[in-house]
Amino acid sequence: MRVPVKLAVGLLLLAWGFADFLFPQTVLEVQSDLLNVPPEPEEALADHKRRVGLLCILAGLLAVVIAFG
């Protein structure tokens, strides 16, 4: 994979991860609007979204490091 593609994937994962980690309720609402499903504002699902966001942040950081390494 070329460096710009790796960097773009890493930055996309970072952005997605920060959105999930910092604003899980908002992301859930937007996703339910886009997918035409009823909203699920449960706190347990928001906690899961935060954990997924943290994993996306770590994967994005790893992708950016690999792109420059």
C-alpha positions as CSV (number, residue, x, y, z in Angstrom):
1,M,0.0,0.0,0.0
2,R,1.3,3.4,-0.8
3,V,2.1,6.0,1.9
4,P,-0.7,8.4,1.1
5,V,-3.3,5.6,1.2
6,K,-1.9,4.4,4.5
7,L,-1.9,7.9,5.9
8,A,-5.5,8.5,4.7
9,V,-6.7,5.2,6.3
10,G,-4.9,6.1,9.6
11,L,-6.4,9.6,9.7
12,L,-9.9,8.3,8.9
13,L,-9.6,5.8,11.7
14,L,-8.4,8.5,14.1
15,A,-11.3,10.8,13.2
16,W,-13.8,8.0,13.5
17,G,-12.3,6.9,16.8
18,F,-12.4,10.4,18.3
19,A,-16.0,10.8,17.2
20,D,-17.0,7.5,18.7
21,F,-15.1,8.1,21.9
22,L,-16.0,11.8,22.5
23,F,-19.6,11.9,21.1
24,P,-21.1,8.3,21.2
25,Q,-24.7,9.4,21.6
26,T,-24.5,11.8,18.7
27,V,-22.8,9.2,16.5
28,L,-25.5,6.7,17.4
29,E,-28.2,9.2,16.5
30,V,-26.6,10.0,13.1
31,Q,-26.1,6.4,12.3
32,S,-29.8,5.6,13.1
33,D,-30.9,8.4,10.8
34,L,-28.6,7.3,8.0
35,L,-29.6,3.6,8.3
36,N,-33.3,4.3,8.9
37,V,-33.5,2.4,12.1
38,P,-35.0,3.5,15.4
39,P,-32.6,5.3,17.7
40,E,-31.0,3.3,20.5
41,P,-29.9,5.8,23.1
42,E,-29.0,3.2,25.7
43,E,-26.0,4.0,27.9
44,A,-24.6,0.5,27.5
45,L,-24.5,0.9,23.8
46,A,-22.8,4.3,24.2
47,D,-20.2,2.7,26.5
48,H,-19.5,0.1,23.8
49,K,-19.2,2.9,21.2
50,R,-16.5,4.5,23.4
51,R,-14.5,1.2,23.6
52,V,-14.8,0.9,19.8
53,G,-13.7,4.5,19.5
54,L,-10.6,3.8,21.6
55,L,-9.7,0.8,19.4
56,C,-10.1,2.9,16.3
57,I,-7.8,5.6,17.8
58,L,-5.2,3.0,18.5
59,A,-5.5,1.4,15.1
60,G,-5.3,4.8,13.4
61,L,-2.2,5.7,15.4
62,L,-0.6,2.5,14.3
63,A,-1.5,3.1,10.7
64,V,0.0,6.6,10.8
65,V,3.2,5.2,12.4
66,I,3.4,2.5,9.7
67,A,2.9,5.1,7.0
68,F,5.8,7.2,8.1
69,G,8.0,4.2,9.3
